[in-house]
């Protein structure tokens, strides 16, 4: 075939429009040098390569900005404790290096998770949930689970510690979405729709409260209830479930002395500022010192052994002190934007009749919003102290890993939805 005929062929014209700017590797095809051929199979392959870059860029950049901001603030919040403690070899960069490694592992796991179709996630969801239950049980075995500050929540894996409750948040999200899809026709029924899931969540709660990890139980319960409600749970049963949960959480608080102390300390932290109100009082001091624009990055005083867990549970307090009201507002805006984008992706999947994908995305949005709300509320003194980190930002390998995987699944949901909108297989 003459060169000019190849250049003017419909296939070459299609490639020029679809892959303009893709790189010099395809320049020969565009110019008429038929190095590989421009048959239908090649066109489909090149079109697939183009669409593989089609993702929700605002969500991705928002998540990356939160991750990198968290890295900077973890370093700032942890310098004093890392430099002064022999357990950390007096290295001021101890937590910075480890958190950076967690970020690399988390992003790598996210890239791998993005390659897994949602159909596969749905197939393995029950097995992942069973794995989570096994890990929650194993962590309670003496000699296997690792105790930190009176809580047994970690499994030692040599260089790193695995926190099963963080993994369970993702597994519960996937399982609740799969369960709701399988039970969609009987979600109105109390015995066939609600009670089986309620019994499973009670089992999860039993293990979590034995650690104890009341905060993780609240988040997982919120994920499950949110997915069930969006999936079509009967409104009366939903209202009754909310009442039962409120009564159950109240009884858990009333039956546990240390939880009662936390509630009383939250109600009036200044009454016992050196005892049960110590963490909250110093968090409020950090917010007060920050004023509008903060005292400057790295200039926090509260992180100098005054505010416990400054690089984990109370990272927002350090942000408030160093970056002020402006910094806290920026973090709030980023989390709000991230959650809204995930809801948009969930809504798009629902309109394309993809219930499992939609419910997964709704579950992730509920998870991030509830956990971020609780952490911020604790830091600001509007909620009792709970051992919950700030998603994507606080120090912690398990949390960062699971957060990255969850967002990768959401991006995969969005990618598959865009593929279907273009008439291509997901």
C-alpha positions as CSV (number, residue, x, y, z in Angstrom):
1,X,0.0,0.0,0.0
2,X,1.4,3.5,-0.8
3,X,2.6,5.5,2.1
4,X,0.1,8.3,1.4
5,X,-2.8,5.7,1.5
6,X,-1.7,4.5,4.9
7,X,-1.4,8.1,6.2
8,X,-4.9,8.9,5.1
9,X,-6.5,5.6,6.3
10,X,-9.3,5.8,8.8
11,X,-7.3,3.8,11.3
12,X,-4.4,6.2,11.2
13,X,-6.7,9.2,11.5
14,X,-8.3,7.5,14.6
15,X,-5.0,7.0,16.2
16,X,-3.9,10.6,15.6
17,X,-7.0,11.9,17.3
18,X,-7.0,9.5,20.2
19,X,-3.3,9.3,21.1
20,X,-2.0,12.8,20.2
21,X,0.9,13.6,22.4
22,X,1.3,10.1,23.7
23,X,5.0,10.0,22.8
24,X,7.5,9.6,20.0
25,X,7.0,5.8,20.0
26,X,3.8,6.2,18.1
27,X,5.0,9.0,15.8
28,X,6.0,6.6,13.1
29,X,2.4,5.3,12.8
30,X,1.0,8.8,12.7
31,X,3.4,9.8,10.0
32,X,2.6,6.8,7.8
33,X,5.5,4.5,8.7
34,X,3.5,1.4,9.3
35,X,6.0,-0.2,11.7
36,X,3.6,-2.3,13.7
37,X,0.5,-2.2,11.5
38,X,-2.8,-0.3,12.2
39,X,-5.3,-3.2,12.2
40,X,-8.3,-3.4,14.5
41,X,-6.5,-5.3,17.2
42,X,-3.8,-2.7,17.4
43,X,-6.3,0.1,17.5
44,X,-8.1,-1.6,20.4
45,X,-4.9,-2.1,22.3
46,X,-3.8,1.6,21.8
47,X,-7.3,2.8,22.8
48,X,-7.1,0.7,26.0
49,X,-3.7,2.2,26.8
50,X,-5.2,5.6,26.5
51,X,-8.2,4.9,28.7
52,X,-6.0,3.3,31.3
53,X,-4.9,6.8,32.3
54,X,-8.6,7.9,32.7
55,X,-9.1,8.3,36.4
56,X,-10.4,10.8,38.9
57,X,-7.4,13.1,39.0
58,X,-8.8,15.5,41.7
59,X,-9.3,12.7,44.1
60,X,-5.9,11.3,43.5
61,X,-4.1,14.6,44.0
62,X,-6.1,15.4,47.1
63,X,-5.1,12.1,48.6
64,X,-1.5,12.6,47.7
65,X,-1.5,16.1,49.2
66,X,-2.9,14.7,52.5
67,X,-0.3,11.9,52.5
68,X,2.6,14.3,51.9
69,X,1.3,16.9,54.4
70,X,0.9,14.1,56.9
71,X,4.6,13.1,56.3
72,X,5.8,16.7,57.0
73,X,3.6,17.0,60.1
74,X,4.5,13.6,61.5
75,X,8.2,14.6,61.3
76,X,7.5,17.9,63.0
77,X,5.4,16.3,65.7
78,X,7.8,13.5,66.5
79,X,11.2,15.2,66.5
80,X,11.3,15.7,70.3
81,X,10.2,12.2,71.3
82,X,12.5,10.5,68.8
83,X,15.5,12.6,69.7
84,X,15.2,12.1,73.4
85,X,14.3,8.4,73.7
86,X,16.9,5.7,73.7
87,X,14.2,3.3,72.3
88,X,14.4,5.4,69.1
89,X,18.2,5.6,69.2
90,X,18.1,9.4,69.7
91,X,17.5,9.9,66.0
92,X,15.2,12.9,65.3
93,X,14.3,11.4,61.9
94,X,13.3,8.0,63.3
95,X,9.5,8.4,62.7
96,X,10.1,10.4,59.5
97,X,12.0,7.5,57.8
98,X,9.6,4.8,59.0
99,X,6.6,6.9,57.9
100,X,8.2,7.5,54.5
101,X,8.7,3.7,54.1
102,X,5.0,3.2,55.1
103,X,4.0,5.7,52.4
104,X,6.0,3.9,49.7
105,X,4.6,0.5,50.8
106,X,1.1,1.9,50.9
107,X,1.3,3.6,47.4
108,X,2.8,0.4,46.0
109,X,0.0,-1.7,47.5
110,X,-2.5,0.8,46.1
111,X,-1.0,0.4,42.6
112,X,-1.4,-3.3,42.9
113,X,-4.9,-3.1,44.3
114,X,-5.9,-0.8,41.4
115,X,-5.2,-3.7,39.0
116,X,-7.7,-6.0,40.7
117,X,-11.2,-5.9,39.1
118,X,-14.2,-5.2,41.4
119,X,-15.6,-8.5,40.5
120,X,-12.6,-10.2,42.1
121,X,-12.9,-8.1,45.2
122,X,-16.5,-9.2,45.5
123,X,-15.6,-12.8,45.2
124,X,-12.9,-12.7,47.9
125,X,-14.8,-10.3,50.2
126,X,-16.2,-13.1,52.5
127,X,-12.8,-14.8,52.7
128,X,-11.1,-11.5,53.6
129,X,-13.7,-11.0,56.3
130,X,-13.0,-14.4,57.8
131,X,-9.3,-13.6,57.6
132,X,-9.9,-10.4,59.5
133,X,-11.8,-12.3,62.2
134,X,-9.0,-14.8,62.6
135,X,-6.4,-12.0,62.9
136,X,-8.6,-10.3,65.6
137,X,-8.7,-13.5,67.5
138,X,-5.0,-14.2,67.1
139,X,-4.0,-10.8,68.4
140,X,-5.7,-11.7,71.7
141,X,-3.6,-14.8,72.3
142,X,-1.0,-14.2,75.0
143,X,2.5,-14.2,73.7
144,X,1.4,-13.4,70.1
145,X,-0.4,-10.1,70.4
146,X,1.8,-7.1,71.3
147,X,0.7,-4.8,74.2
148,X,1.2,-1.1,73.9
149,X,-0.1,1.3,76.6
150,X,-2.4,-1.4,78.0
151,X,-4.0,-2.3,74.7
152,X,-3.2,-5.5,72.8
153,X,-3.9,-4.5,69.2
154,X,-0.8,-5.4,67.2
155,X,0.9,-8.5,65.7
156,X,4.7,-8.3,65.6
157,X,6.0,-9.2,62.2
158,X,9.7,-8.5,62.9
159,X,10.5,-5.0,61.6
160,X,6.8,-3.9,61.5
161,X,3.7,-4.3,63.6
162,X,0.4,-5.2,62.0
163,X,-2.8,-3.8,63.4
164,X,-5.7,-6.2,62.4
165,X,-8.4,-3.7,63.4
166,X,-7.2,-1.4,60.6
167,X,-7.4,-4.2,58.1
168,X,-10.9,-5.1,59.4
169,X,-12.2,-1.7,58.4
170,X,-11.5,-2.5,54.7
171,X,-12.6,-6.1,55.0
172,X,-15.9,-5.1,56.7
173,X,-16.6,-2.5,54.0
174,X,-16.1,-5.1,51.3
175,X,-18.1,-7.8,53.1
176,X,-21.0,-5.5,54.0
177,X,-21.2,-4.4,50.3
178,X,-21.2,-8.0,49.2
179,X,-23.7,-9.1,51.8
180,X,-26.1,-6.3,50.9
181,X,-25.9,-7.3,47.2
182,X,-26.6,-10.9,48.0
183,X,-29.5,-10.0,50.4
184,X,-30.9,-7.2,48.3
185,X,-34.3,-8.8,47.9
186,X,-34.8,-9.5,51.6
187,X,-33.3,-6.4,53.1
188,X,-36.7,-5.4,54.4
189,X,-36.8,-8.6,56.5
190,X,-35.6,-8.5,60.1
191,X,-34.7,-12.1,60.4
192,X,-33.3,-12.7,56.9
193,X,-31.7,-9.3,56.2
194,X,-30.7,-7.5,59.3
195,X,-30.1,-10.1,62.1
196,X,-27.4,-12.1,60.3
197,X,-25.3,-9.0,59.7
198,X,-26.0,-7.8,63.2
199,X,-24.8,-11.1,64.7
200,X,-21.6,-10.9,62.6
201,X,-20.9,-7.3,63.8
202,X,-21.4,-8.4,67.4
203,X,-18.7,-11.0,66.9
204,X,-16.4,-8.3,65.5
205,X,-17.3,-6.1,68.4
206,X,-16.5,-8.8,70.9
207,X,-12.9,-9.2,69.6
208,X,-12.4,-5.4,69.3
209,X,-13.6,-4.7,72.8
210,X,-11.3,-7.3,74.2
211,X,-8.3,-5.5,72.8
212,X,-9.8,-3.0,73.7
213,X,-10.4,-0.8,70.6
214,X,-13.7,0.9,71.0
215,X,-12.9,3.5,68.4
216,X,-12.4,0.9,65.6
217,X,-15.6,-0.8,66.7
218,X,-17.5,2.5,66.2
219,X,-16.0,3.1,62.8
220,X,-16.7,-0.5,61.6
221,X,-20.2,-0.3,62.9
222,X,-20.8,3.0,61.1
223,X,-19.5,1.4,57.8
224,X,-21.8,-1.6,58.1
225,X,-24.8,0.4,59.1
226,X,-24.3,3.0,56.4
227,X,-23.9,0.4,53.7
228,X,-27.0,-1.5,54.9
229,X,-29.1,1.7,55.0
230,X,-28.0,2.8,51.5
231,X,-28.6,-0.8,50.3
232,X,-32.3,-0.6,51.2
233,X,-32.7,-1.6,54.8
234,X,-36.2,-1.1,56.1
235,X,-36.5,2.4,57.7
236,X,-38.1,1.1,60.9
237,X,-35.5,-1.5,61.4
238,X,-32.8,1.1,60.7
239,X,-34.3,3.4,63.4
240,X,-34.5,0.5,65.8
241,X,-30.9,-0.4,65.1
242,X,-29.8,3.1,65.8
243,X,-31.5,3.0,69.2
244,X,-30.0,-0.4,70.0
245,X,-26.5,0.9,69.0
246,X,-26.9,4.0,71.2
247,X,-28.0,1.9,74.2
248,X,-25.2,-0.6,73.6
249,X,-22.5,2.1,73.4
250,X,-23.9,3.7,76.5
251,X,-23.8,0.4,78.4
252,X,-20.2,-0.2,77.2
253,X,-19.2,3.2,78.5
254,X,-21.0,2.7,81.8
255,X,-19.6,-0.7,82.4
256,X,-15.9,0.3,81.8
257,X,-14.2,2.5,84.4
258,X,-11.6,3.8,82.0
259,X,-14.2,4.7,79.5
260,X,-16.2,6.5,82.2
261,X,-13.1,8.4,83.1
262,X,-12.6,9.5,79.5
263,X,-16.2,10.8,79.3
264,X,-15.9,12.7,82.6
265,X,-12.5,14.1,81.5
266,X,-14.1,15.2,78.2
267,X,-16.9,17.0,80.0
268,X,-14.6,19.1,82.1
269,X,-10.9,18.6,81.2
270,X,-9.7,21.5,83.4
271,X,-11.2,19.9,86.6
272,X,-8.4,17.4,86.5
273,X,-5.9,18.9,84.0
274,X,-3.0,16.7,85.2
275,X,-5.1,13.5,85.3
276,X,-8.0,12.3,83.2
277,X,-8.2,15.6,81.3
278,X,-4.4,15.8,80.6
279,X,-4.5,15.0,76.9
280,X,-7.5,17.1,76.0
281,X,-6.3,20.1,78.0
282,X,-3.0,20.2,76.2
283,X,-4.7,19.7,72.9
284,X,-6.9,22.7,73.6
285,X,-3.8,24.7,74.6
286,X,-2.2,23.8,71.3
287,X,-5.3,25.1,69.4
288,X,-5.3,28.3,71.5
289,X,-1.6,29.0,70.8
290,X,-2.1,28.5,67.1
291,X,-4.5,31.4,66.7
292,X,-5.1,32.3,63.1
293,X,-1.9,31.4,61.3
294,X,0.0,29.4,63.9
295,X,3.4,29.8,65.5
296,X,5.3,28.5,62.5
297,X,6.1,25.0,61.1
298,X,8.3,23.2,63.7
299,X,7.8,25.7,66.5
300,X,5.2,23.8,68.5
301,X,5.7,23.7,72.2
302,X,3.0,21.2,73.1
303,X,4.8,18.5,71.1
304,X,7.8,18.8,73.5
305,X,6.6,16.0,75.7
306,X,3.5,17.8,76.8
307,X,1.0,16.4,74.4
308,X,0.9,12.6,74.4
309,X,0.7,10.8,71.0
310,X,1.3,14.0,69.1
311,X,2.3,12.2,65.9
312,X,-0.6,9.8,66.0
313,X,-4.0,10.6,67.7
314,X,-3.3,14.3,68.2
315,X,-1.6,15.3,65.0
316,X,-4.3,17.8,64.3
317,X,-3.5,19.6,67.5
318,X,0.1,20.1,66.3
319,X,-1.2,21.3,63.0
320,X,-3.4,23.8,64.8
321,X,-0.5,25.1,66.9
322,X,2.0,25.4,64.0
323,X,-0.3,26.3,61.1
324,X,-3.2,27.9,63.0
325,X,-6.8,28.2,62.1
326,X,-5.8,28.4,58.4
327,X,-4.0,25.1,58.5
328,X,-6.9,23.3,60.2
329,X,-9.4,24.8,57.8
330,X,-7.2,23.6,54.9
331,X,-7.2,20.0,56.3
332,X,-10.9,20.1,56.9
333,X,-11.5,21.3,53.3
334,X,-9.3,18.6,51.8
335,X,-11.1,15.8,53.7
336,X,-14.4,17.3,52.8
337,X,-13.4,17.4,49.1
338,X,-12.1,13.8,49.2
339,X,-15.3,12.5,50.7
340,X,-17.4,14.4,48.2
341,X,-15.4,13.0,45.3
342,X,-15.9,9.4,46.6
343,X,-19.6,10.0,46.9
344,X,-19.7,11.2,43.3
345,X,-17.9,8.1,42.2
346,X,-20.4,5.9,44.2
347,X,-23.3,7.7,42.7
348,X,-21.9,7.2,39.1
349,X,-21.5,3.5,39.8
350,X,-25.1,3.3,41.1
351,X,-26.5,4.9,37.9
352,X,-24.6,2.3,35.9
353,X,-26.3,-0.5,37.9
354,X,-23.1,-1.6,39.7
355,X,-24.4,-2.1,43.2
356,X,-21.3,-3.7,44.7
357,X,-19.0,-1.0,43.4
358,X,-21.4,1.7,44.5
359,X,-21.8,0.3,48.0
360,X,-18.0,-0.1,48.4
361,X,-17.4,3.5,47.5
362,X,-20.2,4.6,49.9
363,X,-18.6,2.5,52.6
364,X,-15.2,4.1,52.1
365,X,-16.7,7.5,52.2
366,X,-18.5,6.7,55.4
367,X,-15.3,5.2,56.9
368,X,-13.1,8.2,56.1
369,X,-15.7,10.8,57.1
370,X,-16.6,9.1,60.4
371,X,-13.0,8.4,61.4
372,X,-11.8,11.9,60.5
373,X,-14.8,13.5,62.3
374,X,-14.1,11.5,65.5
375,X,-10.3,12.3,65.4
376,X,-10.9,16.0,64.8
377,X,-13.7,16.1,67.4
378,X,-11.4,14.6,70.0
379,X,-8.6,17.0,69.2
380,X,-11.0,20.0,69.4
381,X,-12.6,18.8,72.6
382,X,-16.1,18.1,71.3
383,X,-15.9,14.3,71.6
384,X,-14.4,12.0,74.3
385,X,-10.8,10.8,73.8
386,X,-10.6,7.8,71.4
387,X,-7.6,6.0,70.0
388,X,-8.3,6.8,66.4
389,X,-5.8,8.3,64.0
390,X,-6.4,10.9,61.3
391,X,-6.8,9.0,58.0
392,X,-3.9,9.4,55.5
393,X,-2.0,11.7,57.8
394,X,-1.2,10.2,61.2
395,X,1.8,8.0,61.8
396,X,1.1,4.2,61.5
397,X,1.9,1.6,58.9
398,X,-1.3,-0.4,59.0
399,X,-3.5,2.6,58.7
400,X,-1.6,4.2,55.8
401,X,-1.5,0.8,54.0
402,X,-5.2,0.2,54.3
403,X,-6.1,3.8,53.5
404,X,-4.1,3.7,50.3
405,X,-5.7,0.3,49.3
406,X,-9.2,1.6,50.0
407,X,-8.6,4.7,47.8
408,X,-7.1,2.6,45.1
409,X,-10.3,0.5,45.0
410,X,-12.4,3.6,44.8
411,X,-10.2,4.8,41.8
412,X,-10.7,1.4,40.2
413,X,-14.5,1.8,40.7
414,X,-14.3,5.1,38.9
415,X,-12.1,3.7,36.1
416,X,-14.5,0.8,35.5
417,X,-17.4,3.2,35.4
418,X,-15.7,5.4,32.8
419,X,-14.9,2.3,30.8
420,X,-18.6,1.2,30.8
421,X,-19.7,4.7,29.8
422,X,-17.5,4.5,26.7
423,X,-19.0,1.1,25.8
424,X,-15.9,-0.8,26.8
425,X,-15.7,-3.8,29.1
426,X,-14.6,-3.0,32.7
